[in-house]
Amino acid sequence: MVDYIARDGVALLQVNNPPVNALSHHVRVAIEEGLKKAGQDPRIKSIVISGKGSFIAGADIKDVSKPTILELCDLIESSGKPVVAAIKGFALGGGHEIAISCHYRIAHEKSKFGFPEVDIGILPAAGGTQRFPRLVGLEAALDLIPSGRHIGAAQAFKLGIVDKVVRGDAVEEAVKFAKSIAGEPLVDRRTSQRPVMGAENAFLAAAVKLAMKKKKGMIAPIVCLSVSFMGSLLPFEQGIQVEAAEAVVVFTSGQMGALQYAFFAQRAAPKWLLPCGASFKTVKGRPIRNAAVIGAGTMGTGITMAMLNAGIPVTLVEQDRKFLDKGVSLLKLLYAGSVSLRKITQDQCDAILSKLNTAVGYKSLTNVDLVIEAVYENMALKKQIFAELDRICPPETFLWTNTSALDIDEIASATRRPDKVLGTHFFVPAYHMKLLENVRGKLTSAETVASAQMFGTRIGKIPVVVGNCHGFVGNRMLHKYVYEADFLIEEGCWPEDVDMVAENFGLPLGPFKVRDLSGLDIRVRGLLEQAKAAGIEINPATRFLNGERISLLSKSLVDKGHCGRKTGRGFYNYGKPGGKIPLNDRFIKDVIVEYCAERGIERRKVAYQEIEERLFLPLINEGFKILEEGIASKPEDIDTIWLLGYAWPRHTGGPMYYANMVGLDKIYNRICHYNELHKHSAHWQPSLLLKKLAASKTPMKDWMEVAQASSKL
Ligand SMILES: CCC/C=C/C(=O)SCCNC(=O)CCNC(=O)[C@H](O)C(C)(C)COP(=O)([O-])OP(=O)([O-])OC[C@H]1O[C@@H](n2cnc3c(N)ncnc32)[C@H](O)[C@@H]1OP(=O)([O-])[O-]
């Protein structure tokens, strides 16, 4: 676990604990033994700590509750022989704390430093909250500790974290350096003995404000701030006591479990398993050498950028030169923005754009591995495109569709290769959002699924395989939340009441602010299309569609020209078209009151708890139905989709984890309660799986066994 190599008076302790050299209990013990051995050996004059491959990515997350890294850090710092950290790859969390306890740090130019502890609900409680401000000053510490941000070697050097940045082998350089400083005094190299530079109140207020915005609802960042600040006013030993006391607060808050679950869920979600038994372990994907995207609108250009950024040559295709040129201009504008923000250099931008081709019509697509169609949501149009692509593209070309809800099997039926057809549901903006829902149809082959997952990872996404149903996983659950939000308004809430509850729960924006942003007319169009498909003519009095309660409140607003931010008014008043600040509006309230009066709906005061339950319980109930039907193969997939695609508050783990945390019996009983009251909303009919899990008190890790056993009955 830790190799001990003695050479020319230097003891090299090299951590060897793949995949990320996490500080498991065994590693900590081995480092301690190595330090003691080197300390006692008179031939050893100095020590180097490094990691095989990378440095150390932190504590073993499954083992963080035993913080003996603190003792290790003290042992390193108090060593009578100089200790040098040789850093390649990542020095994160406990690894970073080990590094700053060493007397010197030599880092490779590509190494990264950070305290990601806050993102898994804990503190750098191995003395990090006390040593780091003493090393870099309070202002930088109050920025880096609560943000969890990684920084590169160059910035680490500027801040004084690193003593030397090297291009070559950091370990060799560190060994050479360690030899050169043998016997030198270490007093001023012990970080804990330094005073904190710039201990000023002003930094604290600004940092708290920023943390509350960026890490909304999370306890650890705020605790980190107060502990680091308090420690800066105290001697180091007392600061350590404050750190230890406050660490208990975060360890027992419940957020630690949720955030660590989210960390592992995100890594488990790309590991797919199909009902036929094929999985990421048994089937290999085909790499994508080049691709085409059909449609140069917002989605098409975004998907094109995601592929170009990963070095995949793309042909962007439109039927009309005018639309194509518009899409390419948008794409170039976005890259120019990245250059001016210094996210990429002009040379990098040129290299990326050199991989972009354009075409009018599909004729040139005779040599592509993959086509992703990204035209607007219209089944007839998509089928027509797929039929044509099927004729033109080689038989082995994958044909994938970017849709957020449409039936993948029906699209595939337009081709002679349904096994190669799959849905790639990207989220807006597609070049930025991490989530990719890969939707398998009835006939999609395991090789296609494997290729789509491999492709997703290559373009920097977290790809999650889901089954085919209306809205797939994310939007299917979202629809229930959106319905209930509307019903709450009909029954007596104002938009701001509902938004406040959703935002207090941890979502960045409530459902009505989101609707104003995306446009009310889009939802109304969807509703009207649904009605048309069901052969129903909507009139002002309509309250049911296919036996289900619906709300036409959005339609009433759209009919009055309230389409959201773009028209300056939606559920809120924005002052002007394109305005950004939502203001409550008497006129909108009058529209709501009139709408209810016309339909004989009696408005009432709706309690906070009811708003919260009616927003989130239907969505959770739908999640259990999704598991029951095999649309998702594990709860981690659903939670990852909601964390990454819908900004679900991470410190509650995701909707499935949250349900488990609250207690499935409680969740089930409340759903039954609302089901009694709202018989005309199928989303309140409790999931059978939820009922079984609640009754059996099955732990979350075993839910799928119950789901699979039930599906076999
Ligand atoms: C009082 C205590 C004070 C100190 C606290 C701490 O240090 S808290 C810790 C502070 N540190 C952090 O929070 C750092 C967390 N880690 C990271 O941010 C990233 O892993 C990375 C940037 C190091 C590498 O990214 P990458 O994309 O190259 O790789 P990847 O992310 O896919 O991971 C590969 C595999 O390693 C696994 N695994 C990873 N880390 C840990 C861990 N600490 N533990 C256990 N396991 C870990 C991961 O699950 C995956 O397993 P799988 O699925 O293959 O079975």
PDBQT file of the ligand as one rigid body, heavy atoms in Angstrom, charges set to zero:
ROOT
HETATM    1  C1  LIG A 801     -11.370  14.254   8.557  1.00  0.00    +0.000 C 
HETATM    2  C2  LIG A 801     -11.106  13.847   7.159  1.00  0.00    +0.000 C 
HETATM    3  C3  LIG A 801     -10.477  14.895   6.321  1.00  0.00    +0.000 C 
HETATM    4  C4  LIG A 801     -10.292  14.442   4.957  1.00  0.00    +0.000 C 
HETATM    5  C5  LIG A 801     -11.333  14.131   4.182  1.00  0.00    +0.000 C 
HETATM    6  C6  LIG A 801     -11.166  13.696   2.799  1.00  0.00    +0.000 C 
HETATM    7  O1  LIG A 801     -10.121  13.608   2.237  1.00  0.00    +0.000 OA
HETATM    8  S1  LIG A 801     -12.607  13.311   2.040  1.00  0.00    +0.000 SA
HETATM    9  C7  LIG A 801     -12.160  12.937   0.360  1.00  0.00    +0.000 C 
HETATM   10  C8  LIG A 801     -11.821  14.134  -0.380  1.00  0.00    +0.000 C 
HETATM   11  N1  LIG A 801     -11.540  13.765  -1.739  1.00  0.00    +0.000 N 
HETATM   12  C9  LIG A 801     -12.497  13.715  -2.657  1.00  0.00    +0.000 C 
HETATM   13  O2  LIG A 801     -13.651  14.011  -2.414  1.00  0.00    +0.000 OA
HETATM   14  C10 LIG A 801     -12.032  13.319  -4.017  1.00  0.00    +0.000 C 
HETATM   15  C11 LIG A 801     -13.054  12.479  -4.677  1.00  0.00    +0.000 C 
HETATM   16  N2  LIG A 801     -12.575  11.978  -5.925  1.00  0.00    +0.000 N 
HETATM   17  C12 LIG A 801     -12.566  12.673  -7.061  1.00  0.00    +0.000 C 
HETATM   18  O3  LIG A 801     -12.887  13.844  -7.105  1.00  0.00    +0.000 OA
HETATM   19  C13 LIG A 801     -12.186  11.956  -8.313  1.00  0.00    +0.000 C 
HETATM   20  O4  LIG A 801     -12.269  10.577  -8.069  1.00  0.00    +0.000 OA
HETATM   21  C14 LIG A 801     -10.750  12.244  -8.833  1.00  0.00    +0.000 C 
HETATM   22  C15 LIG A 801     -10.716  13.710  -9.310  1.00  0.00    +0.000 C 
HETATM   23  C16 LIG A 801      -9.713  12.024  -7.783  1.00  0.00    +0.000 C 
HETATM   24  C17 LIG A 801     -10.431  11.295 -10.023  1.00  0.00    +0.000 C 
HETATM   25  O5  LIG A 801     -11.450  11.379 -10.969  1.00  0.00    +0.000 OA
HETATM   26  P1  LIG A 801     -11.567  10.274 -12.119  1.00  0.00    +0.000 P 
HETATM   27  O6  LIG A 801     -12.673  10.746 -12.998  1.00  0.00    +0.000 OA
HETATM   28  O7  LIG A 801     -10.236  10.004 -12.674  1.00  0.00    +0.000 OA
HETATM   29  O8  LIG A 801     -12.004   8.946 -11.372  1.00  0.00    +0.000 OA
HETATM   30  P2  LIG A 801     -13.393   8.613 -10.637  1.00  0.00    +0.000 P 
HETATM   31  O9  LIG A 801     -13.942   9.782  -9.934  1.00  0.00    +0.000 OA
HETATM   32  O10 LIG A 801     -14.268   7.881 -11.569  1.00  0.00    +0.000 OA
HETATM   33  O11 LIG A 801     -12.863   7.639  -9.488  1.00  0.00    +0.000 OA
HETATM   34  C18 LIG A 801     -12.264   6.366  -9.793  1.00  0.00    +0.000 C 
HETATM   35  C19 LIG A 801     -12.706   5.373  -8.741  1.00  0.00    +0.000 C 
HETATM   36  O12 LIG A 801     -12.198   5.762  -7.463  1.00  0.00    +0.000 OA
HETATM   37  C20 LIG A 801     -13.255   5.878  -6.523  1.00  0.00    +0.000 C 
HETATM   38  N3  LIG A 801     -12.924   7.010  -5.642  1.00  0.00    +0.000 N 
HETATM   39  C21 LIG A 801     -12.533   8.237  -6.006  1.00  0.00    +0.000 A 
HETATM   40  N4  LIG A 801     -12.256   8.989  -4.935  1.00  0.00    +0.000 NA
HETATM   41  C22 LIG A 801     -12.455   8.195  -3.857  1.00  0.00    +0.000 A 
HETATM   42  C23 LIG A 801     -12.321   8.402  -2.476  1.00  0.00    +0.000 A 
HETATM   43  N5  LIG A 801     -11.869   9.557  -1.965  1.00  0.00    +0.000 N 
HETATM   44  N6  LIG A 801     -12.641   7.386  -1.659  1.00  0.00    +0.000 NA
HETATM   45  C24 LIG A 801     -13.065   6.214  -2.144  1.00  0.00    +0.000 A 
HETATM   46  N7  LIG A 801     -13.196   5.956  -3.459  1.00  0.00    +0.000 NA
HETATM   47  C25 LIG A 801     -12.888   6.934  -4.303  1.00  0.00    +0.000 A 
HETATM   48  C26 LIG A 801     -14.490   6.156  -7.367  1.00  0.00    +0.000 C 
HETATM   49  O13 LIG A 801     -15.658   5.788  -6.678  1.00  0.00    +0.000 OA
HETATM   50  C27 LIG A 801     -14.212   5.288  -8.576  1.00  0.00    +0.000 C 
HETATM   51  O14 LIG A 801     -14.542   3.947  -8.256  1.00  0.00    +0.000 OA
HETATM   52  P3  LIG A 801     -15.158   2.947  -9.365  1.00  0.00    +0.000 P 
HETATM   53  O15 LIG A 801     -16.420   3.614  -9.848  1.00  0.00    +0.000 OA
HETATM   54  O16 LIG A 801     -14.102   2.854 -10.422  1.00  0.00    +0.000 OA
HETATM   55  O17 LIG A 801     -15.376   1.704  -8.587  1.00  0.00    +0.000 OA
ENDROOT
TORSDOF 0
